[in-house]
Amino acid sequence: MLETKICGINFKNPIIAASGTFGYGREYAEMYDLSILGGISTKGTTLLPREGNLPPRIAETPNGMLNSVGLQNGGVDKLIETELPFLKHFDTVIIANIAGSTIDEYAEIAEKLDATNVDMLEVNISCPNVKEGGVAFGTNAKIAADVTKAVRLKTTKPVIMKLSPNVTDITEIARACEAAGADCISLINTLLGMRINIATKRPILHNNVGGFSGEAIFPVALRMVFQVANAVKLPIIGMGGVVNGKEAIEMLIAGACAVQIGTAIITDPFAPQRIIKEISDYLTENNLTLKEIIGSVVPN
């Protein structure tokens, strides 16, 4: 009843632990069997190790949070040597989330991961492009397409392009990725936000601004999932502010084939399994299957 298929890969249920907040799952594996999840998207992985941004790099907001962690990670070689063998002990789909500062870096990471048993690649194009003055790859349709093409040439794995919401028209970016060879679209990454300490008159985050996530962004994420689902023919993975089964179901009705849970996991480590149960209960109570509700929205 809960099974879904994306790019030919079977997910036992539509709930995926989102990149970032779940790390590589080690801490959560101490609390429950990760095999209950439909999938896990790993912490954003770069070509070389990164220490991330200076603290403070986390700030609370009403119904959400800001982060400017800066992709702290051990690099792709550590992912391959240490983290993937651990994750592959679990009966769940493993998605490697990758990030780069140049197109060549994206391509090299994809090539390295193509030789592994990871199931899919999720390409984070919200990263700053160092060769284009720091403009995020995902805010320019041509550059987003160039990243997609470069990754597609280096891997046989299904390629998920993770879109930034910090754009004027997200469907333009989605169409460009589709035309360039993407297999799937995931959205949304964090919005850009800021808080200020009124006593010091300084931004709370050392980096001044950061990614805004949490339940407050859900209506924006839902709107963008709906728009992209109606703009491309690719499967959609929705995310952004989902904290309960009702919101996950809304994402599915809007056109998502699966839903990632991110910030909710920080305050409730058991959020994914609770949401899986809430989806299952809804389907049972309404005598529906997951396939029947995906994309079933009826616009006014």
PyMOL commands that set and color helices and strands:
alter all, ss='L'
color gray80, all
select helices_A, chain A and resi 26-29+34-36+76-87+103-114+130-132+137-139+141-154+170-179+215-229+245-254+264-267+271-285+290-293
alter helices_A, ss='H'
color red, helices_A
select strands_A, chain A and resi 4-6+9-11+15-17+39-41+58-61+64-67+93-98+120-124+159-162+184-187+191-193+196-197+202-203+210-213+236-239+258-261
alter strands_A, ss='S'
color yellow, strands_A
deselect
rebuild
show_as cartoon
